[in-house]
Amino acid sequence: MAKIDEALNSFLKAHAESFIYQRQKRLMEIEKIINPILAEVKKIDEKFDFEAFSPNGFYSIKSPSHYEILVILRGIDPEEIAIEDGQTPPGFSLAKLSGKKMISRWRFCSGNSNPSKVYMSAKIVKEKLYEHVKRVVNNGSFRREQEGKFCIEVDENRDDDAIWLSISRHDVESYSLDLIPTIPCPGRWVFSAHGWESRQPDWLSKKMKEDVVRSGIHLVARQPPSKSSYQWQIDFPGPMRKLLELDVGCRTKCLLILEIILEDMQSGRHGCDPFHLETLMMHVTERFPVKSLWSDDKLAKRFVDVMKELQQCLLDRHLGHVFLPDVNLLRDVDELALDNCKEGVEKVLRDPVKFFGEFELFKYTTSL
């Protein structure tokens, strides 16, 4: 283990700082792209008022060239939304509007003439936002403002209601952004996540767990497998961030190493992404709940444990959600991408010292 430990620390010393810097640089670039668009959208339709995006916002890196950005709606009172979870498939809910103000403001996107049951349609919200974003991006004055900065195009050939922006510049490899309307529900929890709320993890204090729950959920307009127009995905970006920010010894180092080598394994397909790795790390933390088991001198042991856990998940094609046990996060992931990731994991486990000693190709060094 001593040689593995030395290889891991040398790897981090050589590559971690640059990796973090390049990711932050990309997020700052995305900030400059998205916020002017959202500001113009609000001028067109004041209901579509979104929080400004920042590198500290909520996003998901699906591949080195594709980012999902949660655009957070403002002016929505979560107390005037009844969240009806327990839907099929698991992890999705309906958003029933209960307050007069909310019903009056958002009835246009309910698609329901029944005044006693007004449900907010994720599909209609996305379609309306897509129209507004397309109008902004194709506007002549907006394009002139972007000259010499970025070339932004709305992908009109998608069949999944995605608000997909293609970004290019002469000195940057092209990439894409998927803007996903999101309703924040601070302080709200859902019945389907009650199991996590009622169980006290060994590694988490009661006070911290209460703080995690208070951060609440988000309703995200991702397309459900059922193709329902009304279902919203239940997401936990705030709680996950709070859990990951806890000081658990070398866990952060393990996760960073995983993210760097995974990004190199992606080969353009959407396979395991950083959210999968974060979830995996939560499960491994449950197995090793004592902080002393994550001390810096245990880096090699914990890294091998994490890689073996990832290998098993890829073999089983199953990774359970931290808060929603009935949700398999690998269910809809491209199988070829998972096979490619599994081969990479096996290569690391065969000889970690050799793998890290020969690791040279980094997408992040050429993506910006």
N, C-alpha and C positions, 0 to 999 in steps of 0.2 A: 504493500500500500504506500510505502514511503516514496517509491518512484512515481506512482500515479499522482500522489499529492504534489510532488515537485513539478510534474508535467502540467497539472491543472493550474498551479500558481504562476508558472512561466507563461502559460497560455493567456491567462487573465492579464498579466503584466504587459504582454505584447499587443493584445487586441481589444480589451474591454473599453478603454478610454475612447479609442477611435470609433468603436461600434456605437457607444452611447452618444457621442458627439454627432455622428452622421444621422442617427435616428432623430435626435432633437432638431437638427438642422432641417430635416425633411418635414417635421411637424410644424416648425416655424414657417416654412414655405407654404404648407397647407393652410395655415392660419391666414396668410396674406391672400390666398386664393378664395377661401370660403367666405370670410367675413364681409367683403364688399358685395358678394352675391346675395347673402342673407339680408344685408341692409337694403338692397334694391328690392328684394322680394317683399319686405315689410312696406315699402312705399306703394307697391302695387296692391297689397292686401294686408291690412293691419292685423288681421287675425293670425297671420303667419309671422309672428314675432318670435325670433329665436335668440337664445343666449349666444353671445360671441364665442367662437371656438378659440381654444388656446392649446398649447402643448400639454397642459394639465387637464384637458377635457377628456371625454370618454370616446374611445376609438378602438378598433380592432384591426390588427395587421394580418390580413388573410394570406398574403404572399408579399415578397419584397416589392412587387409592383402594383399591389392593390390594397387600399385602405378602406375600411368601413368607418364612417364618421357618424356618431350619434348627434343629430342636431336637436337641441333641447328646446321644446316649446315653452314660452313664457306666458303668463296671464291665465294659466289653467289652474283652477282650484281643485286639488286632488280630493278634497272633502265632498265635491259635487260629482264625483265619479264613483260608481259602484263597480268594484273589480270582481268579476265572476270567473274565478279560476275553476279547476277541475274539468277543463275542456279536453277534447281529443283532437290532436295528440297532446300528451302532457307538456306543460311548460307554456301553454298559451291561455289567454283569458279573453273575456268580452269586457268592454268598457261601456257601462250603462250610464248615461247622463242623468243626474238626479236633480240638479239645481236649475232654477228657472233661467238664470243668467247663462249657464253653460248650454242649456237646451236652445235658447234663443240664438246664441253665438255660433253654435256648431251644428245646428239642425241640418244645414245644407249637406253635411257629410255623413248623415245618418242613413240615408237611403231607405228610411222606414217611415211610413205614414201613420203608424200607431202612436198617438200622443202619449200613451202610458208607458211605452217601452222604446226609448230613443237610445240606440246604440251607436257609438262613434265608430265609423268604418275606417280601419287602417288603410285599406286599399284606396278609398276615395281621398283621404288626406294625402297619400303619396301621389296620387294622380294629379291632384290640384297643385301640390308643391312642384311636381315635375313640369307642369304647364308654366308656372311662374319662373322657375329656374331657366327653362328653355327660352322664355321670353327675354330674360335678363341677359343671358349669355349671347344670344343672337342679336341683341340690340347694337346698333352701329356705334353709338357713343361709348358703350361699355367695351366694345372690341378695340376702339381707338385707345382707350385708357390702358388696355392690356398690351398694346404693341410694344415689343421689345422686352416684355416681362414673361408672359406665358401665352401659349396657345391653348385655349380651353374649348372643348367641343362636348356637346351633349350627345351621348350614344342613343340614337333613336331606333336601333335595331334589336333591342332586348324585348323579351316576352315575359319578364318576371316583375314588371312594374318598378324596376330599379331606377333610381335617379343617379345615373352613372356618368361621371365626367371624365373625359380623357385629357390628361395634362401633358404637354410637351414643351420643350424649349431646346434651342440649338445646342446647349452645352449640358443637357440633362437627359438621361434615359426616360422615355415616356412612362407614365404610370396612370392609374385610375383611382377615382374616389367614388364611393357609393354613399350618398347622403340619405340617412334614415331618420325620418321624423320620430321623435321620442317624447313621451309624456313623463315628467318627473313626478314621483309619488313619495316625497319625503315623509318618514314616519309611518309609512304603510307597509304591511307585510301581507302574505297570502297564506291561505289555509294549506296549500300544497307544500309549503316550506315550513310547516309547523313542526315537523320532526326535528329539523335542525335547531329551531328556536327553543324547543323543549328539552333538548339534550345538551348537557354541559361538557364540551370537549375538555380533555385533560390538560391541553396546552394553552387554554384560553381562560382568562379570568372572567368572573361573572359580570363585572363592570364593563369590560371590553366587549363582551358578547352583547350586552344591552345596547352599547354604543353602535355596534355593527347593525343591529336590528333597527335602531332609530334612524339610521341613514336611509333606510327605505329601499323601494324597488323602482324600476322604470318600466314603462310599457313601450315596447319597441315595434315599429311597423315593419317587421321582417315578414316575408311571405311564409305562411304556414304550409306544411305538406298537404293539409286538407284543402288548400286553395280558397279557404273561406275569406270573404271580404271583410269580416268583422273581427277576426281574431287578432290580438296583439300578443307578441311574445313577452313573457315575464323575464326581465333581466335584472341582474344584481351587480352592476358595475361599481356602485358605491361600497357595498359590503365587501366585495372581493378586494377592492383597493385597500380598505382598512385592514383586512386580514394579512395582505401581502406586505403592508408597511410595518407590521410588527417586527421587532428585532428578535429573530430566531437564529442567531449565530450565522453559520455559513450558508443558510438557505438561500439568501439573495445571490451569493456567488454561484451556487449550483444552478439557479434559474437563469442567470446571465450566460453561463457557459452553454446551457441547453439552447437558449435563444440564438446564440451566435452560430452554433453548429447546425441547428435546424434550418436557419435561413439559407445556409449553403446547400442543404439537402433538398430544398423545395423544388428546384428545376422547373419553375413556372407553374406547376399545378398547385391547386389549393388543397393541401393536406393538413397535417397538424399545424396549428398556428400558436402564437404565444398564449392565447387564452386556454388552449388545451394543456399547455405546459404549466400554466399557473394552477389550473385545476388539479393536474397530476401532483404538483408540489403540495397542495393542500391535503391530498390523500396520504402522501408519504409523511407529512407532518403528523397526521393522526396516528400513524404507525410508530413514529418516534416523537412522542409528545413532550419529552423532557429537553429543556434547552441545552443541557450539557451534552446531549447526543448530537448537537449541531455545532459544537465548538470548532474552531478553525482547524484543530488537529484531526478532526473527523471528516474533513472535506472529501477526501478520497472515498471513504466508506459510504458516506451519504450519496455521493455522486453515482457510485456504482449501484446503490440501492434504487435510486431514481431511474437510472437507465434500465435496470431490470424490470421495474414496474412499468415503464413505458413500453418495453418489449412485450410484456404480457398483455397490455392493453391493445397493442397493435395486432397481436396474435388472435385475441378474443374479439377484435373489432368492437370494443366496449370501453367507454370512459364515462363513469357516472358523474352527473352534475353535483357540485358541492351542496347546493341547497334543495335541489329537486331530484330525489333519488330515482324517480321513474324516467328521467331523461338521459338518454345515451348520446353523448356529444359527438360520437363518431358514426352515428347511424347514417348520415347523409354525406359523409366525406368520400371523395373520389377514391375508389379502391386501389387504382394504380398508384396514386399519390401515397396512400398508406403503405403499400408494398415497398415503394421507394424509400420511405422513411424507415420502415422495418429493416431493410437491408443496411441502411446507414447506421442504425442503432446496433445491429449485430456486428458491424465492422468496428465500431467503437469498443464494444465489450470484448471482442477477440483479443485486442491488444491496445488498451488505452494509451499507453506510453508511446507506442509507434504511431497511433492515429494523431495525437496532438503534436508529435514531433514533425510529422509530414504535412500537417494541415496548412495549406497556403492560399487556396482560392476563397476569396471573400466577395460576395456580391455587394456588400455595403461599401467597399472601397471604390466601386465603379458605378454605383447607382446615383451618385450625385455629382 
